[in-house]
Amino acid sequence: MSLKILVNSLFNGGAEIQAALLVKALKPEAFLLLDHEYSPRPDAPPFSSLFRHGASLPGSIKTLLSPLYASRLAALTTPGDTVLSFMQRSNFVNILAARKSGHRAVICEVTQPSREFTGLRGTLMKPLIKKLYPLADSVISNSKGNARDLTDNFGFSAERIKVIYNSCDTQAVAAQAAEPLDSLYAAIFKRPVIITSGRLTAAKGHWHLLRIFAELIKSNPGCALVFLGEGELKERLIELCAALGLKAYFSGSGLNPDACNVFFLGFQKNPHKFISKARLFAFPSLWEGLPNAMLEALACGLPVIASDCRSGPREILAPGTDFRTEAKAPEETACGFLMPPFTVDAPDCTPAISGLEKLWANTITGLLNNTGRLDTCGASSRKRAEEFSVKAKIVEWREALGIKAS
């Protein structure tokens, strides 16, 4: 059997990271991108692109061109091949190509399509998922919650879906976490730092975290809040800082970091050297798939306080509980806390602090002020992260793909 792995592009998204990890572990015959879109990384595996047009082409047009991509993929495959794809467009292309070439199409769903695709995008993507996904030979989901989304909202049979959680390269994370910070950043981390990482997008709920922090510093004025990542909501979040009376530092702000308490540090090639030096990791997401950022925070030895959103945080932090459960009050776990989730999907960058946000602030304050609990959670976090190590998960992938261990 010849294995090929297919993904839309190779930037720093969760699905792309997972695809790259599997390429290194499984050593497929080919690593294919739909489009020649990538961020240069020294650790990126070699790849080939089906098309070389740039990122300027709208995603909706690329989706409508799926049959053309499928023809390119079909020309590269034979009936004895298996193609493993990540992300919806790659999944569509994989399924369509298999109808032509006869290869085995294994698709991986890494998010909740019912939440991810709304408006015009939803009008295009949701019917395609309903029509094409059942034609795949095998369907993998990276969380039980995502699998439930396919069954509840897309009419999928639960028996057809296999759950394999994301992998985390815990050894690489540990090595990167040990690297020192530049003097500018090191000064920030002399304070108790609450950190989060991920794109500054609606799904991440970062406006809640800013209001939580504004409440928290009333009793913990020496704390700092650090954001790692870029995204379309950055300017609105910076404006919210001003409305809340917070001092935001970001590239081009012209402010003295010593006078600031919120730091937008953008994309970092090595986020782990920042995360490992914080006191705790906060994760207020509105929805997820199976968040890599949380796994990496655990691998860095950080306590985690997370929204009990659909899906992922509960499956990571409270694996012994029913994944369909939702926290109604702060729920203590070995690695931190699961918190009642936020329910409004649209960005709300207003300064009024809600009762739920005050509850988050009080819970974080209690954890920050309990050094023994922080240490215990940190040790538990590292232990839990090892259950998601590449070594642990590759066994499941080999079984799902029918690959014998070499």
N, C-alpha and C positions, 0 to 999 in steps of 0.2 A: 504494500500500500504506500502511495505517495501522499504526503500531507502538505497542504498549502494553507497559510493563514492570511486572512484578508481583513483590512480595516480601512475606513475612509481616508485617514490622513495620519500623520505622526507628530502631533504636538504634545501637550502635557495633560490631556484629558484622561479620565479614569479608564475608559475602555482601551485607549491607545497604550496606556501604561501596562494594562493587563496583557494585551496582545504582544507587546515587546517582551514582557517577562516569559510568556509561553514560547516565543520564538527562541529565546536563549535556552530554555529548559528542554524543549522538544526537538529543536533543530530540524524544522521542516525543510522540505525541498525548496520552498519559495516563501518569502514574506512579501505580500502584495499590498499596495495602496491603491485605492480607486483613483485618487488625484495626486499629483506631484506637489503635495503640500506638507511641509514638515518644518520643525525647528531643529537646527543643527545641534546635535548632542554627541559628545565623544563616545557615550555608551550605547548609542542607538545601533541596533543590528542592521545589516545590509538589507535593502529593499528594492523592489521594482515598482513602477507606477503604470497603471493601465492607461491613464491619460496624463498629459503634462500641462493642461491649462491651469491658470492660477486661481487663487481663492476668490477673485472678483466675481466669478460666475455664481449667481444666487443658488442657494441650496435647493429651492423648489425646482429650478431648471435642471439641476443635476439629478434630482429624484426622477423627473419625467424622462431623463435620458437613461434610466436604468437598463432598458433593453439593449442600448448601444454598449454600455459597460459590460453587460452580460455576454454579448457576442465576443468581446475581447477576452473575457475570462474563459469562456467555453473553448476558445481556440488554444488555451494553455492547459486544458485538463482532459483527462480520459476517464472511461468508466471505472477504472481501478483507483482513482484518486479520491481523497477526502479533502474538502475545503471547509475550514473553520472560520466563520466570520463574526465580527463584532460591530455593533452599531446598526441602526435600521437600514440605511441605504446599502451598506455592504451586505446585509442579510437579504434584501430584495434582489440584489445583483447575483448573489450566490445561488438563490433559489431559481431564478430565471435561467442562469447559465446551466444549472444541473439538468434542466428540462431539455437542453440541447446536447450536452456532452455526456450525460449519464453519470456524472460523478456524484458522490455522496455529499449532500449539503447539510452541514451542522451549523446551526445559527445560535448565537448567544445574545440574550436580551439583558441589558445592563441598567435599565431604568424602568420607570413606570410610564408607558406610552400615554395612558389616560390623563396623567398630570403634565407630562412633558410637552405634549402637542395640543395646543389650543388655537382658537381662531382659524385663520386661513390654513396655517400649517396642519392643524388637526383635521381640517376638511380633506386635505391631501393624504396625510400619513395614516390616519386611523383606518380608512377603508382598505388601504394597501396592506396593512398589517393583518387585518381580518381575512383578506383574500389570499395572501401569499404565505404567511407563516405556516398554515396547516400543510403546505406542500413540502416543507423541509423534512429531511430524513430524521433529524434529531434536533431537539430544542433544549438549550441549556439556559438556565436563569442564574444570576449571581446572588439571588436571595429568595427566600420563601415569599416575601412580600411582593417582589416583582412577578413571581410565578402566579400569585393570587391575582394580580392585576390582569394578567393574560387570561386567566380562567373567568374572572368576574366580569370583565369589560370587553373581552374579545372572543368569547365563546370557545376558548381553548380547553381541551381535555387535560385535567391535572395529571393523568397517567402518562401523558406524552412529554412532560417537562421534568428534566433532571436538574436539581439544584447543586451548583458547585460554587462555593464562596470565592471571592477574590483572593489572590495571593498577595503576600507582602514579602519583599526581599529583606528580611529582618537583619541579615548580616551586613548588607549594603547600608541600610538605614543606621545601624549602630556605628559603622565606620564614619559615615558622614556626620552623624550627631556629635562625634568627638572632635570635629574640626573647630578651631577657635573663630570667634567673631572679630571683625574689624573694630577698631577702637570706637567709632561712632556708634555702632550697634551694641557693643559691649556695655557702653554707658547706660543704654536703655535698660538692659537686662540686670543692672544692679538693683533695680526695683522689683517688687513682685509683679510679674507679667502674666496677664491672661492673653492667650494667643489663639488665633483661628487661621485656617488656610483654606483656599478655594477661590474659584472665580467670584467676582463681585456681581452676582446675578440674583434675580428674584428668588430662585429656588433656595438660596442659602439663608435668607432671612436676616441679613446682617444689620438692618435697621433696628431690629429687636435687640441685638447685642449692644448697640450703641446706647439705647435707652436703659438697658440693664446696667451698663457700666456707669452711666450718669447717676443712677440711683446708688450703685455700689460705692462710688468714691465719696459719697457723703460721710461714710463711716470708715473708708479706707483711702484717704486722699493721696497716699504715696503710690498707689497702683498705676499700672500702665496697661493699655490694650493695644495689641499688635495684630494687624491684618497682613497676611501674605497672599498675594494674588492681584490680578487685574480684572477689569470687567466694566460693563456699561453703566453700572450704578455708582461708580466711584465718585463722580462729581456730586451726585445727590447725597451720598453718605457724608461727604466732606461738609456739605451745606447743613446737614442735620447736626453734625458736630457743633457748628457755630450756634445753631438754634438751641442746643442743649447746654451751651456754655463750656464745651470741651475744646481743648486746643489740639488741632490736628496737624501733624507733621507729614509731609509728603514731598517727593522730589519737585523742586521748584517753588515750594511754599515760602522759602526765605526765612523761615522761623528757626529759632534756636531750639534744638531738640530737648534741651534741659527744661525749657518752658512749656513743653507739650506733654500730653498724657495719652493721646491716641496716635498711633503710627501706622500709616499706609506704606508698607515697604515694597509693594509690588511683587512681580514675579521674581523668585530667587532660584537659581540653578540648584542650590543646596538648601532647601527649606529646613532640613532636619537639624542643622547646627543652630537654627533659631528656636525651633520647637523644643529641643531638648533642654534649653536654658530657661524656659518659662516655668511658671508654677503649675498652671493647668491649661487644658485645652477646652475651649467652649465651642459648641456646635449647635446653633439655633435653626438648623435647616427646616424648611417646610415640607420637603419631600426629598428622598434619596433613592439610590438603587442599593448599593452596598459600598459605603463611602471609603475610598482608599485613604483619604486624609485622616480619618479616624483610626484606621489600622496603623498608619505611620506614626500617629501621635502615641498610640499604645506602645509601639516598638521603641519609641524614644523614652518610654518610662514615665509618661505624663498621666495624671488623673484626668478623666474626661467627664465633662458635664454636657449632656446632649439632649436635644429634643427627641421625644419618643415618636418621631414622625414615621410615616410609611415611606420607605422601608429601610431596614438595615441597622439602625442604632440598637434596637432591642435585640436583634439576632447576634450582634457583636457583644454588647455589654451584659445581657441577661439571657444567655443561651438556654438556661434551664426553664425558661418561662414560655408560655404560648406566644408565638410571634404576632398573633392577632390582638393581644392585650394592648391597652393604651394607658399610660400612666395618668392618674387623676390628681396625684400629689407627688412631691419629690420621692423617687424610688431609689433607695441606696443599693448600689451594686459593688462588687469587689473592686471595680476599677473607677468608681465615681458615682454619678447619679444619672438616671433617666428622668427627664422633666416633662410635665404636660406640654404637648406640642402647641404651636401657634397655628391658627386656622385660616388666616386671611392670606391668600396667595399674592395679591397685588402689592407692590411696594408701598409702604405707608411711612413716608419720611417726615412725619410730624413729631413734635417734641413731647406730646402728652404720654406719660408713662402709665402703663396698664397695671392692674393688680397682678396679672401673671408675670409680667416683667419684674415687679417688685419681689415676687416669690423667687424668681431666678436669682435676683441680686442677693437676697437673704441666704439662699442655699450656697451660692458661691462664696459669700463672706464667711459662712460657717466652715466651709472646707478650707479656705485660705488661712483661717486662724487656728486650724488644727494640724500642726506639723506632723504629729504621729500618723494621723489619717492620710495626709498627703504622701508620706513615705510608704505606707502600706498599700495604698492605691497604686503608686508608681511601680512597686514590685509586682503587683497583680497584673498591671497593664503589660509589662514585658512578658510575663508568663502567658497571658491570653494571646498576645501577638504571635507567639511561636506556633499557635494552633492554625495560623493562617500562612505560615511560612511556605515558600515555594516548594520545599522538600515535602511538606505535608500534603499540599494540594495537587502536586504533579501526579501522584498516584491516582487520584480521582479522574484527572484529565486523561491519563493513559487508558484507564478502564473505559471511559465514555467514548474515546476515539478508537478503541480497539488496537492500541499500540502496546507491544510487549516491551518490558523494561530491557534496556541494553546492558 
